[in-house]
Amino acid sequence: GNNGSINSISDRGTQLPGHREIDKLGQNRDSVYFRDGVRRIDFVLSYVDDKDGDKKAERRREFEANLEKAGLELETEDKSESDDRKTYYLKIHAPWEVLATYADVLKIKVPFKASDIPKAREVPLEWLTHPFRLPDNIMRPEPDYFTAPFDKSKVDFFLIDDKDTFFPPSTRNRIVYYILTRCPYYKEDRKEKDKTGINRLLNNGTYTSAYPLHDCKYWKKAQDMQCESERYHLYKYWARFLCFYKEQPLNLIKKYYGEKIGIYFAWLGFYTEMLFFAAVMGVICFVYGVLSYEDNITSKEICDPKIGGMIVMCPLCDKKCSYWKLNSTCLSSWQSHLFDNEGTVFFAIFMGIWVTLFLEFWKRRQARLEYEWDLVDFEEEQQQLQIRPEYELKCTGRRLNRITQEMEPYLPFPSKCARFCLSGATVLFWTCLIVACIMGVIAYRLAVYAAFASIMKDSPTSKIQLVGSLITPQLATSVTASCINFVIILILNFLYEHVAIWITDMEIPKTHLEYENKLTMKMFMFQFVNYYSSCFYVAFFKGKFVGYPGNYTYMFGKWSKLRNEECAPGGCLIELTTQLLIVMAGKQMVGNVQEALHYSYLKKNTHNESTYSRWEQDHDLQNFSQFGLFYEYLEMVIQFGFITLFVASFPLAPLLALFNNILEVRVDAWKFTTQFRRPVAAKSRNIGAWEEILNVVAILSVVTNAFIMAFTSDMIPRLVYLYAYHPGDEATMRGYITNSLSLYNISQIPESNLPEAGENPSCYRDYRYPPGHEKQYTHNMQFWHILAAKLAFIIIMEHVVFVVKFFVAWLIPDVPTEVKARIKRERFLVQEYLHNYEVEKLKMQLSQSFCLSTETASLLPSSPSKHQVLSECI
């Protein structure tokens, strides 16, 4: 069963079937080969003896015996030879016959002819990009070939120089893992379908880990000349932070880690490149706000002691809050102008177009990678052939697949419907739980605002120099509420991760792609509500349903005494900016701190290099779980939402994201090359469900930014005043502050709202008729004009941006013309070469048959003519 392989194992003195003891041979411990130095180690399993050793040893014996029956070759390192003296290492090698068989089953594409399609012509001024480039042998580690799905019956059709190196290590470990996940560990006479696959053996502790090997240490090349040393090259040219300005070696990443990880880093790099243009425009918008600082007439009037200093404002809460002068909001007014100015409108429109360009250009980059990495026809193969082992085990029913005409497992419709309903109910429950938590935080803000106002009114904080003037009830409430909200976000994230995985497992998706897509949608829906709900509250609800003095609106009715929150004196936009900055920056800081703490506890290499083997070095690294890339994508997509959905309130958000992503690319590269075991290579032609999520966020961002500019910003009221209500013939913003305030007679305020002392009358922000008017305290015509202008602005902005978006999307084809032509050319050549191969093969068979018939005929008394023999053969 093991083709005479050299094996040794020690398992409590028990000799496993197919194994035999060998003498200890001299071997380079950093090698990725068996002790004979010929057969490559494609996978490693580790295990230890424990209390439940007999059952686990029995499982291992059956599993390893079945692996050998499948054609794999095994070699075991005894625990006495390991560094910790307690871990066994089972090394697995896939010989040529096994690789060829499963490459045929999985339809793995392999080269059959060197490509003769000319490469694209050099771009003018290409020399400008030389500082950012890497050596050609790193960027293109292998030449271009025409490829075709491997067929074991046509071995001589493919370019096979050496069978040992024909399949690269990433393909070899993918094939071995495919066998491991489907290999049973039950006896032949007792077939128990649930006892199948390495994943179950890892879960029940029979094996402690399963992983392919890195090809060398990351800080120096392999001593063995047969090893590729690709990990060393990745670390040298990609994972070091000093390479942050260099391009990524995507082809080498794909070759070493597989297409799925390669496509992630391609997307992350492209997203970071596109962020540069958004960051530049955001900085220009912010600089415009700074340069127009002195021209801000509105803020000057607020700060003027003769204007803002003479205006007395109504209390912001019942009983505990006192009257206040408008000029006390001077600082926040200036701060608000930095982000709430005329340039913000153009920036919001620009970001709507930028999102479209980003998605369309990414589709083109993705199409090019699909062609270069032989992924054009991959999705159909994956759907049909790579069914999850869990699906095969749990679905006992069988039915005919109309495409493959083979019997396959399926999940009955009633069971599928019941599982879907339970899953949907669970997601809805947790979403409602998040909303309830947000409502609780809002209730906290309303309840403690009055308490802070009461405490700070007579507290000595007002006498503290420098800091005292900045400590306000609004600031204290906002900071504490944001901290509580952020803690709730982290707790719910931790809990829901496990819930999302549980309900996705319960649905039993058929393929790995379907599993990832379902988990992606559930997690993003939850994260969307969890991270963005507080920003949505500040942007679209806070300060919108307040009422007016004498008739305030309360959150749960007047009995609750929780009066709806008004915007800070500087306006709601600056509060949204603050909220966005806290949540976005806080999320990135917490993520970076978690990674720093996590990797600071990693085991340092204090071992003797001559005895610390390659499989032990990799065993001590972190395991790369099946959700490793999922969390990386999720982090970036949540960030994408922050810089698109609410970017009108904070133009510097793309700049913060750019700095974070420049660091993120190299940190992720460093983790993959130095801290993680080598992941099993997996294929993927695109970023999966994340692409649809990005499209939805892009469309939603146009709507949210239009509403932010209309209802959260003061832009529209200012423009209406400038062009319709300004006094005199000259269009000016002078008088806007007094125009935007309404008067209320304090003597008419109910006792429940009346503060302890005050002046008469007082002002509040709204557009209502003054006391004594026949329509006193109802909205005046200016309010309705402003509302009409806001709605018109939303409609115009949305239509302009959407028209431009759809025009740009139509103008830019998803697949470049050059790539389309190359795909058609390659398909034509593949068919032509296959046809010529079959014709030549038929000719050879006919020639051999003719010669054989001639020899046979010469031995017979009466032999037919040569022409007769040839005609019969034909």
C-alpha positions in Angstrom: 0.0 0.0 0.0 2.9 2.4 0.5 4.9 1.4 -2.5 7.9 0.4 -0.4 8.2 3.7 1.3 10.5 4.2 4.3 8.4 4.7 7.4 8.9 4.6 11.1 6.4 5.1 13.9 6.3 4.7 17.7 2.8 4.6 19.2 3.1 3.1 22.7 5.0 0.2 21.2 2.3 -0.5 18.6 3.4 -1.0 15.0 0.9 0.5 12.5 0.0 -1.4 9.3 2.3 -0.7 6.5 5.0 0.9 8.7 8.4 -0.5 9.4 11.2 0.6 11.7 14.3 2.2 10.1 17.7 3.2 11.3 18.1 6.9 12.1 19.7 8.5 9.0 21.6 11.7 8.9 19.2 14.4 7.7 19.1 18.1 7.5 16.4 19.0 10.1 15.4 22.1 8.2 14.6 20.0 5.1 11.1 19.6 3.5 11.9 16.1 2.4 11.5 12.6 3.8 14.6 11.1 5.4 15.6 9.7 2.0 16.0 13.2 0.8 13.9 12.5 -2.3 10.2 12.5 -1.5 8.8 15.9 -0.6 6.7 16.4 2.6 3.3 17.6 1.3 1.5 17.7 4.6 2.2 17.1 8.3 -0.1 15.8 11.1 0.9 16.1 14.7 -0.5 14.3 17.8 0.4 13.6 21.5 -0.4 10.7 23.8 -3.0 11.5 26.5 -5.5 9.9 28.9 -7.8 8.9 26.1 -4.9 7.4 24.1 -6.3 4.0 23.2 -9.4 5.3 21.3 -7.3 7.9 19.6 -4.6 5.5 18.7 -7.3 3.2 17.1 -8.6 6.1 15.1 -5.1 7.0 13.9 -4.4 3.4 12.9 -7.5 3.2 10.8 -7.1 6.7 9.3 -3.5 6.2 8.4 -4.2 2.7 7.0 -6.8 4.3 4.7 -4.5 7.0 3.7 -2.0 4.4 2.5 -4.7 2.6 0.6 -5.4 5.9 -1.1 -1.8 5.9 -2.3 -0.2 8.4 0.1 3.2 7.6 1.7 3.8 8.2 5.4 6.8 8.7 7.6 6.6 9.3 11.4 9.0 11.2 13.7 9.0 9.7 17.1 8.4 11.9 20.1 11.9 11.2 21.4 13.2 13.1 18.4 10.9 16.1 18.8 11.9 19.3 20.7 9.3 18.9 23.4 9.7 15.1 23.8 6.0 14.5 23.6 4.7 15.3 20.1 4.7 12.9 17.2 4.8 14.2 13.6 3.3 12.2 10.7 4.8 13.4 7.4 2.8 12.7 4.3 4.0 12.5 0.7 1.8 12.2 -2.4 3.5 10.2 -5.2 3.0 10.9 -8.9 0.1 8.5 -9.3 -1.9 10.1 -6.6 -1.2 13.6 -7.8 -2.1 12.7 -11.4 -5.3 11.0 -10.4 -6.7 13.8 -8.2 -5.4 16.5 -10.6 -7.6 14.8 -13.2 -10.6 14.7 -10.7 -10.2 18.3 -9.7 -9.6 19.5 -13.3 -6.4 21.4 -12.2 -5.0 23.4 -15.1 -1.4 22.7 -16.0 0.9 24.0 -18.8 1.1 22.2 -22.2 2.8 24.8 -24.3 4.8 28.0 -23.9 2.6 31.1 -24.6 3.3 32.8 -27.9 0.9 35.7 -27.3 3.0 38.9 -27.3 3.0 40.8 -24.0 1.4 44.3 -23.8 3.5 47.1 -25.0 5.4 49.3 -22.5 3.6 52.3 -21.2 5.1 55.7 -22.1 7.2 57.3 -19.2 7.4 53.8 -17.6 10.8 54.8 -16.2 8.9 56.9 -13.6 7.6 53.8 -12.0 11.0 52.1 -11.6 11.5 53.0 -7.9 8.2 51.3 -7.1 9.0 48.1 -9.0 10.4 44.7 -7.9 12.8 42.4 -9.8 11.2 40.4 -12.7 12.1 37.1 -11.2 10.0 38.1 -8.1 7.1 39.7 -9.9 6.9 36.8 -12.5 8.3 33.7 -10.8 7.3 31.5 -13.7 7.0 31.9 -17.5 3.6 32.2 -19.3 2.1 29.0 -20.6 -1.0 27.9 -22.3 -2.8 25.7 -19.8 -5.5 23.0 -20.0 -7.3 20.8 -17.4 -5.1 17.9 -16.5 -6.0 14.6 -18.1 -4.3 11.5 -16.8 -4.8 9.7 -20.1 -3.0 12.4 -22.0 0.2 12.7 -19.9 2.4 13.1 -22.9 0.4 16.1 -24.0 1.6 18.3 -21.1 5.0 19.8 -20.5 6.3 17.4 -17.9 10.1 17.8 -17.6 10.2 16.3 -14.1 7.3 14.5 -12.4 8.6 15.5 -8.9 8.4 19.2 -9.7 5.6 19.3 -12.3 2.9 20.1 -9.6 4.0 23.1 -7.4 3.9 22.7 -3.6 0.7 24.8 -3.4 -1.1 22.3 -5.8 0.4 19.3 -4.0 -0.9 20.4 -0.5 -4.3 21.3 -2.0 -4.6 17.7 -3.4 -3.4 16.1 -0.2 -5.9 18.2 1.9 -8.7 17.1 -0.5 -7.8 13.5 0.3 -7.5 14.1 4.1 -10.9 15.7 4.3 -12.6 12.7 2.7 -10.6 9.8 4.1 -12.6 7.7 6.6 -11.2 6.4 9.9 -13.7 3.5 10.4 -13.0 -0.2 9.7 -14.2 -1.8 6.4 -16.7 -4.0 8.2 -18.3 -1.1 10.1 -19.0 1.8 7.8 -20.0 4.9 9.8 -20.3 7.8 7.5 -19.8 10.5 10.2 -16.3 9.1 10.9 -14.7 10.8 8.0 -12.1 13.5 7.4 -9.2 15.2 9.2 -11.4 18.0 10.5 -13.4 15.7 12.8 -10.1 14.1 14.0 -8.8 17.6 14.8 -12.0 18.4 16.6 -12.0 15.3 18.8 -8.3 15.7 19.6 -7.0 12.6 17.7 -4.6 14.9 15.9 -3.5 18.3 17.3 -2.7 20.0 14.0 -2.6 19.5 10.2 -0.6 21.8 8.0 1.6 22.0 4.9 5.2 23.2 5.4 6.8 26.5 4.6 9.7 26.0 2.2 12.4 27.6 4.4 13.0 30.1 7.2 11.8 33.6 6.3 15.0 35.3 7.3 17.4 33.2 5.2 17.3 31.0 2.1 17.0 27.2 2.3 20.2 25.3 2.6 18.8 22.6 0.2 19.2 23.8 -3.4 16.0 21.8 -4.3 13.9 24.2 -2.2 12.4 27.3 -3.8 13.0 29.7 -0.9 9.8 31.6 -1.9 9.0 32.4 1.7 12.4 34.2 2.0 11.7 36.2 -1.1 8.2 37.1 0.1 9.6 38.4 3.4 12.4 40.3 1.8 10.4 42.1 -1.0 6.9 42.2 0.5 6.5 41.7 4.2 8.9 44.3 5.5 7.5 47.8 6.3 10.4 49.5 4.5 8.8 48.1 1.3 5.6 50.0 1.8 6.1 52.1 -1.4 6.8 49.0 -3.5 4.3 47.1 -5.6 3.2 43.7 -4.3 4.5 40.5 -5.9 1.1 39.2 -6.6 2.2 36.3 -8.9 4.6 35.0 -6.2 1.9 35.4 -3.5 -0.5 33.4 -5.7 2.1 30.7 -6.4 3.0 30.3 -2.7 -0.3 30.8 -0.9 -2.9 30.1 -3.7 -5.3 32.2 -5.7 -7.7 32.9 -2.8 -5.1 34.7 -0.7 -3.6 36.3 -3.8 -6.9 37.9 -4.9 -7.3 39.3 -1.4 -4.0 41.1 -1.4 -4.7 42.3 -5.0 -8.0 43.8 -3.9 -6.4 45.4 -0.7 -3.6 46.9 -2.8 -5.9 48.3 -5.4 -8.3 49.7 -2.7 -5.3 51.4 -1.1 -4.2 52.9 -4.4 -7.6 54.3 -5.1 -7.8 55.8 -1.6 -4.9 58.0 -2.5 -7.1 60.0 -4.9 -10.0 60.3 -2.4 -7.5 61.3 0.3 -6.1 64.1 -1.9 -9.6 65.5 -2.6 -10.5 65.3 1.1 -7.4 67.2 2.1 -8.2 69.9 -0.6 -11.7 70.2 0.8 -10.3 70.5 4.4 -7.7 73.1 3.3 -10.5 75.1 1.6 -12.3 75.1 5.0 -9.1 76.4 6.7 -8.4 79.1 4.1 -12.0 80.4 4.2 -11.8 80.5 8.0 -11.6 84.3 8.1 -14.5 84.7 5.6 -16.9 82.9 7.8 -19.4 85.7 8.6 -21.7 83.3 10.5 -19.1 82.3 13.1 -18.0 85.9 13.5 -21.5 87.0 14.4 -21.8 84.1 16.9 -18.5 85.2 18.5 -19.3 88.9 18.4 -20.2 90.1 22.0 -22.6 92.6 20.5 -24.5 90.0 18.5 -24.0 86.4 19.9 -23.2 87.8 23.4 -26.6 89.6 23.5 -28.7 86.5 22.5 -30.0 84.4 25.3 -30.8 80.8 24.4 -33.4 78.5 25.9 -32.2 75.6 28.2 -31.2 72.4 26.5 -32.9 70.2 29.2 -35.7 70.5 31.8 -35.2 72.0 35.2 -31.5 71.4 35.6 -30.2 73.3 32.6 -29.8 77.0 32.7 -30.1 79.7 30.0 -26.9 80.3 28.0 -25.4 82.9 25.7 -25.0 82.2 22.0 -21.4 83.3 22.0 -20.5 80.4 24.3 -20.6 78.2 21.1 -17.9 80.3 19.4 -15.3 77.6 19.3 -17.6 74.8 18.1 -18.9 77.1 15.4 -15.4 77.6 14.0 -14.7 73.9 14.2 -17.9 73.1 12.4 -16.9 75.4 9.5 -13.8 73.3 8.8 -16.1 70.5 7.7 -19.4 72.2 6.9 -18.6 74.5 4.0 -19.3 74.9 0.3 -16.5 72.5 -0.7 -18.1 69.6 1.2 -20.9 69.5 -1.4 -18.5 69.0 -4.2 -16.5 66.4 -2.2 -19.7 64.4 -1.5 -20.5 64.4 -5.2 -16.9 63.5 -6.0 -17.0 60.5 -3.6 -20.2 59.2 -5.2 -18.3 59.1 -8.6 -15.1 57.8 -6.9 -16.9 54.8 -5.6 -18.1 53.9 -9.0 -14.7 54.3 -10.6 -13.2 52.2 -7.8 -15.7 49.3 -8.4 -15.5 49.5 -12.2 -11.7 49.6 -12.3 -11.5 46.8 -9.8 -13.7 44.6 -12.1 -11.2 45.2 -14.9 -8.2 44.4 -12.6 -10.0 41.3 -11.4 -10.8 40.1 -15.0 -7.1 40.5 -15.9 -6.1 38.4 -12.8 -8.7 35.8 -13.7 -7.0 35.4 -17.1 -3.4 35.5 -15.9 -4.1 33.0 -13.0 -6.2 30.5 -15.1 -9.5 31.2 -13.2 -11.8 32.1 -16.1 -13.7 28.8 -16.0 -13.1 28.0 -12.4 -16.4 28.8 -10.7 -18.5 26.1 -12.5 -15.9 23.5 -11.6 -15.9 24.5 -8.0 -19.7 24.4 -7.7 -19.9 21.0 -9.3 -16.9 19.2 -7.9 -15.9 20.7 -4.5 -18.8 19.8 -2.3 -18.1 20.3 1.4 -17.4 17.0 3.3 -19.9 18.1 6.0 -22.6 18.3 3.3 -21.9 14.8 2.1 -22.0 13.4 5.6 -25.2 15.1 6.8 -27.3 14.8 3.6 -28.1 11.1 3.4 -30.6 11.5 0.5 -29.3 11.0 -3.1 -30.6 12.3 -6.4 -29.3 12.6 -10.0 -27.4 15.7 -11.0 -28.8 16.8 -14.4 -25.4 18.3 -15.4 -23.0 15.6 -14.4 -25.5 12.8 -14.6 -24.2 11.4 -11.4 -25.9 10.6 -8.1 -25.1 13.2 -5.4 -26.3 14.1 -1.9 -29.0 16.7 -1.4 -30.9 18.4 1.4 -34.7 17.9 1.2 -36.7 21.0 0.7 -38.7 20.8 4.0 -35.5 20.5 6.0 -33.9 23.3 4.0 -36.9 25.6 4.6 -37.0 24.9 8.3 -33.3 25.6 8.7 -33.6 28.8 6.7 -36.5 30.1 8.9 -34.6 29.3 12.1 -31.5 31.1 10.7 -33.5 34.1 9.6 -35.3 34.3 13.0 -31.9 34.2 14.8 -30.4 37.0 12.7 -33.5 39.1 13.2 -33.4 38.5 17.0 -29.7 39.6 17.2 -30.3 42.6 14.9 -33.2 43.7 17.2 -30.9 43.2 20.2 -28.4 45.6 18.7 -31.1 48.2 18.1 -32.3 47.8 21.7 -28.8 48.4 22.9 -28.5 51.5 20.8 -31.9 52.7 22.2 -30.5 52.1 25.7 -27.5 54.2 24.9 -29.7 57.0 23.6 -31.8 56.8 26.8 -28.6 57.0 28.8 -27.6 60.2 26.9 -31.0 61.8 27.7 -31.0 60.7 31.3 -27.4 61.8 32.2 -27.3 65.0 30.2 -29.4 66.8 32.9 -27.3 65.3 35.6 -24.1 66.5 34.0 -25.7 70.0 33.5 -26.7 70.2 37.1 -23.3 69.0 38.4 -21.2 71.3 36.2 -23.4 74.3 36.7 -22.1 74.9 40.2 -18.9 72.8 40.0 -15.4 74.4 40.1 -14.6 73.1 36.6 -15.5 76.5 35.2 -12.7 78.0 37.3 -10.1 75.5 35.9 -7.9 77.4 33.4 -7.5 76.2 29.8 -9.5 72.9 30.3 -12.5 74.1 32.2 -14.0 76.0 29.3 -14.0 72.9 27.2 -15.8 70.6 29.7 -19.5 71.0 28.8 -22.5 68.8 29.6 -22.7 68.0 25.9 -19.0 66.8 25.7 -19.3 64.8 28.9 -22.4 63.1 27.7 -21.1 62.4 24.2 -17.8 61.0 25.4 -19.2 58.6 28.1 -22.0 57.5 25.7 -19.5 56.8 22.9 -17.4 54.8 25.3 -20.4 52.7 26.4 -21.5 52.3 22.9 -18.1 51.1 21.8 -17.9 48.5 24.6 -21.3 47.2 23.6 -20.1 47.0 20.0 -17.1 44.8 21.0 -19.1 42.6 23.3 -21.9 42.0 20.7 -19.2 41.3 18.0 -17.6 38.6 20.1 -21.0 36.9 20.8 -22.3 37.1 17.3 -19.2 35.7 15.7 -20.0 32.3 17.3 -23.8 32.6 16.6 -23.2 33.4 12.9 -20.9 30.4 12.5 -23.4 28.1 14.3 -26.4 29.1 12.2 -24.4 28.9 9.0 -23.2 25.4 9.9 -26.8 24.5 10.7 -27.9 25.5 7.2 -25.5 23.0 5.7 -24.3 24.9 2.6 -23.4 22.6 -0.3 -20.1 24.2 -1.4 -17.3 26.1 0.3 -18.2 29.2 -1.8 -21.9 29.0 -0.7 -20.8 28.6 2.9 -18.5 31.7 2.8 -21.2 33.8 1.0 -23.8 32.9 3.6 -21.5 33.6 6.5 -20.4 36.8 4.9 -23.9 38.2 4.5 -24.9 37.4 8.1 -21.7 38.9 9.6 -21.9 42.0 7.5 -25.6 42.6 8.2 -24.8 42.4 11.9 -21.6 44.6 11.7 -23.5 47.1 9.6 -26.1 47.7 12.3 -23.6 47.4 15.1 -21.0 49.9 13.8 -23.1 52.4 11.9 -26.3 52.7 14.0 -24.9 55.3 16.3 -23.7 57.4 13.3 -27.1 57.0 11.7 -28.7 58.2 14.9 -26.6 61.4 15.1 -26.9 62.1 11.3 -30.7 61.6 10.8 -32.5 61.5 14.1 -30.7 63.6 16.7 -32.1 67.1 16.9 -34.8 66.4 14.3 -37.8 65.7 16.6 -37.2 68.1 19.5 -40.3 70.3 19.4 -40.1 73.8 20.9 -40.2 75.4 24.3 -43.5 74.6 26.0 -44.2 71.7 23.7 -41.0 69.5 23.8 -41.0 65.9 22.5 -40.1 63.1 24.8 -38.6 59.7 23.9 -41.1 57.4 25.6 -43.8 60.0 26.3 -43.8 62.8 28.9 -44.0 60.3 31.8 -40.4 59.2 31.0 -39.1 62.8 31.4 -36.5 61.8 28.7 -36.6 64.9 26.5 -35.3 64.3 23.0 -31.8 65.3 22.5 -30.9 68.5 20.7 -27.8 69.0 18.6 -24.7 70.5 20.2 -24.5 74.3 19.9 -22.1 73.9 17.0 -24.6 71.9 15.0 -25.2 68.2 14.3 -22.5 67.8 11.6 -19.6 68.4 14.0 -21.1 65.8 16.3 -21.4 63.3 13.5 -17.7 64.1 12.6 -16.8 63.4 16.2 -18.8 60.2 16.4 -17.4 58.9 13.1 -13.8 59.7 14.2 -14.3 57.9 17.6 -15.8 54.8 16.1 -13.6 54.5 13.0 -10.3 55.4 14.7 -11.3 53.4 17.8 -12.0 50.3 15.8 -8.7 50.5 14.0 -6.8 51.2 17.3 -8.5 48.2 19.1 -7.7 46.0 16.1 -4.0 47.0 16.1 -3.7 46.7 19.9 -5.2 43.2 19.8 -2.7 42.1 17.1 0.2 43.7 19.0 -0.8 41.9 22.3 -1.5 38.7 20.5 1.9 38.5 18.7 3.9 39.8 21.7 3.2 36.5 23.5 4.4 34.3 20.6 7.1 31.9 21.3 10.5 33.2 20.4 12.9 31.0 18.5 15.4 30.0 21.2 16.0 26.5 19.8 19.1 24.9 18.4 18.7 25.2 14.6 20.4 21.9 14.1 17.7 20.0 16.0 14.7 22.3 15.5 13.1 20.7 12.5 11.1 22.4 9.7 7.8 20.7 10.8 8.4 21.7 14.5 9.1 25.3 13.5 5.8 25.5 11.6 4.0 23.6 14.4 4.8 26.4 16.8 3.4 29.1 14.4 -0.3 30.3 14.6 -2.9 28.2 12.7 -4.5 30.0 9.8 -8.2 29.2 10.2 -10.8 29.0 7.5 -12.1 32.4 8.7 -8.7 34.1 8.5 -9.4 36.0 5.3 -13.0 36.5 6.2 -12.1 38.8 9.1 -9.5 40.7 7.0 -12.2 41.4 4.3 -14.7 42.3 7.0 -12.4 44.9 8.6 -11.7 46.6 5.3 -15.4 46.6 4.1 -16.5 48.1 7.4 -13.8 50.8 6.9 -15.1 51.3 3.3 -18.6 52.0 4.7 -17.2 54.6 7.1 -15.4 56.5 4.3 -18.4 56.4 1.9 -21.6 56.5 3.9 -20.7 59.4 6.1 -17.8 61.0 4.3 -19.6 64.3 3.8 -19.2 65.0 7.5 -15.5 64.1 7.6 -13.5 64.7 4.4 -10.3 63.5 6.1 -11.7 60.0 6.6 -10.1 58.7 3.4 -6.7 60.1 4.5 -7.0 58.2 7.8 -8.0 55.0 5.9 -5.1 55.4 3.5 -2.5 55.6 6.3 -4.1 52.6 8.0 -4.2 50.5 4.8 -0.5 51.3 3.9 0.3 49.8 7.3 -2.3 47.0 7.0 -0.9 45.6 3.7 2.6 45.1 5.3 1.3 43.9 8.7 -0.9 41.3 6.9 2.1 40.3 4.8 4.3 40.0 7.8 1.7 37.9 9.6 1.4 35.5 6.7 5.1 35.1 6.2 6.4 35.0 9.8 3.5 34.2 12.2 1.1 31.9 10.4 1.6 28.3 9.3 1.4 28.0 5.5 -2.3 27.9 4.6 -3.7 25.2 2.4 -3.8 26.6 -1.1 -7.4 27.4 -2.3 -8.8 28.8 -5.5 -11.1 31.8 -5.9 -11.8 33.8 -9.0 -13.1 36.9 -7.2 -13.7 38.4 -3.8 -17.1 36.6 -3.6 -20.1 38.1 -1.8 -18.0 41.1 -0.7 -18.3 42.5 -4.3 -22.1 42.7 -4.0 -21.8 44.2 -0.5 -19.5 46.9 -1.9 -22.0 47.7 -4.7 -24.9 48.0 -2.2 -22.8 50.3 0.1 -21.8 52.4 -2.9 -25.4 53.0 -3.9 -26.5 53.6 -0.3 -23.6 56.1 0.2 -25.1 58.4 -2.5 -28.4 58.6 -0.5 -26.8 59.0 2.9 -24.5 61.8 1.8 -27.3 63.6 0.1 -29.4 63.5 3.3 -26.4 64.5 5.4 -25.8 67.6 3.3 -29.6 68.4 3.3 -30.7 67.7 6.9 -27.5 67.4 9.0 -25.5 70.3 7.5 -26.5 73.9 7.6 -25.6 74.3 4.0 -29.2 74.5 2.6 -30.6 77.0 5.2 -27.6 79.2 4.5 -28.1 79.1 0.8 -31.8 79.8 1.1 -31.0 82.8 3.3 -28.3 84.0 0.9 -30.5 84.0 -2.2 -34.0 84.7 -0.8 -34.0 86.2 2.6 -30.9 88.4 3.0 -31.6 92.1 3.8 -30.7 94.7 1.2 -29.7 94.4 -2.4 -26.3 92.7 -1.8 -26.3 88.9 -1.3 -24.5 88.5 2.1 -24.7 86.2 5.1 -24.9 89.1 7.5 -27.9 88.6 9.8 -28.2 84.9 9.2 -27.8 84.0 12.9 -30.7 86.2 14.1 -32.8 85.0 11.1 -32.3 81.3 12.0 -33.5 81.8 15.6 -37.0 82.0 16.9 -38.3 83.7 20.0 -40.3 82.2 22.9 -41.9 84.0 25.8 -40.5 82.3 28.9 -43.6 83.3 30.9 -45.6 80.8 28.8 -43.3 77.9 29.4 -44.8 75.1 31.6 -43.4 74.8 35.1 -42.0 71.3 34.4 -39.7 72.8 31.8 -38.9 76.1 33.6 -35.3 76.5 34.8 -34.5 78.0 38.2 -33.8 81.5 36.9 -33.8 83.2 33.5 -34.5 86.1 31.3 -37.5 87.0 29.1 -37.8 86.3 26.2 -35.4 83.6 25.0 -34.4 82.1 21.6 -34.2 78.6 20.2 -33.1 77.2 16.8 -36.1 76.9 14.5 -38.2 78.8 12.0 -41.5 79.6 13.8 -43.7 82.6 14.3 -42.9 84.8 17.3 -45.1 85.1 20.4 -48.1 87.5 19.8 -48.4 86.5 16.1 -51.8 84.9 15.1 -49.9 81.7 14.2 -47.4 81.9 17.1 -45.0 79.0 17.5 -46.1 77.4 14.2 -43.6 77.0 11.3 -43.3 80.0 9.1 -42.9 80.1 5.3 -39.1 80.2 5.5 -39.2 76.8 7.1 -41.2 75.4 4.2 -39.0 77.0 1.7 -36.0 75.5 3.3 -37.7 72.1 3.5 -38.5 72.3 -0.3 -34.9 73.3 -1.0 -33.6 70.3 1.0 -35.8 67.9 -0.9 -34.9 69.4 -4.2 -31.2 69.2 -3.3 -31.6 65.5 -2.4 -33.3 64.7 -5.7 -30.9 66.7 -7.8 -27.8 65.4 -6.1 -28.9 61.8 -6.3 -29.9 62.0 -9.9 -26.7 63.8 -11.0 -24.5 61.3 -9.1 -26.5 58.2 -10.3 -26.6 59.4 -13.9 -22.8 59.9 -13.8 -22.3 56.5 -12.0 -24.4 54.6 -14.5 -22.7 56.4 -17.5 -19.2 55.7 -16.1 -20.2 52.0 -15.4 -21.5 51.8 -19.0 -18.5 53.5 -20.5 -15.9 51.3 -18.7 -16.3 47.6 -19.8 -15.9 45.0 -16.9 -13.4 43.0 -19.0 -10.7 44.8 -20.9 -10.8 44.3 -24.7 -7.3 43.0 -24.7 -8.1 40.3 -22.1 -11.2 39.2 -24.0 -9.1 38.7 -27.2 -6.5 36.8 -25.2 -9.1 34.5 -23.7 -10.6 33.7 -27.1 -7.2 33.2 -28.6 -6.1 30.9 -25.8 -9.3 28.8 -26.1 -8.9 28.5 -29.8 -5.2 27.4 -29.5 -6.1 24.9 -26.7 -8.7 23.3 -29.0 -6.3 23.3 -32.0 -3.5 21.7 -30.0 -5.8 19.1 -28.5 -7.1 18.2 -31.9 -3.6 17.9 -33.4 -2.6 15.8 -30.4 -5.5 13.4 -30.9 -4.9 13.1 -34.6 -1.2 12.4 -34.1 -2.1 9.8 -31.4 -4.6 8.1 -33.7 -1.9 8.0 -36.5 0.6 6.4 -34.2 -2.0 3.8 -33.0 -2.9 3.0 -36.6 0.8 2.6 -37.5 1.4 0.3 -34.6 -1.7 -1.7 -35.4 -0.6 -2.0 -39.1 2.9 -3.2 -38.2 1.5 -5.7 -35.8 -1.0 -7.0 -38.3 1.7 -7.3 -41.0 4.0 -9.4 -38.7 1.1 -11.6 -37.7 0.1 -12.1 -41.4 3.7 -13.1 -42.4 3.4 -16.0 -40.0 0.2 -17.3 -41.5 0.0 -19.6 -44.6 -2.2 -17.2 -46.5 -1.9 -13.6 -45.5 -4.2 -10.8 -46.7 -2.7 -7.9 -48.6 -1.3 -4.9 -46.9 -4.1 -2.8 -48.2 -6.7 -5.1 -46.7 -5.0 -4.9 -43.3 -4.8 -1.1 -43.4 -8.5 -0.8 -44.4 -9.5 -3.1 -41.6 -7.5 -1.1 -39.1 -9.1 2.1 -40.3 
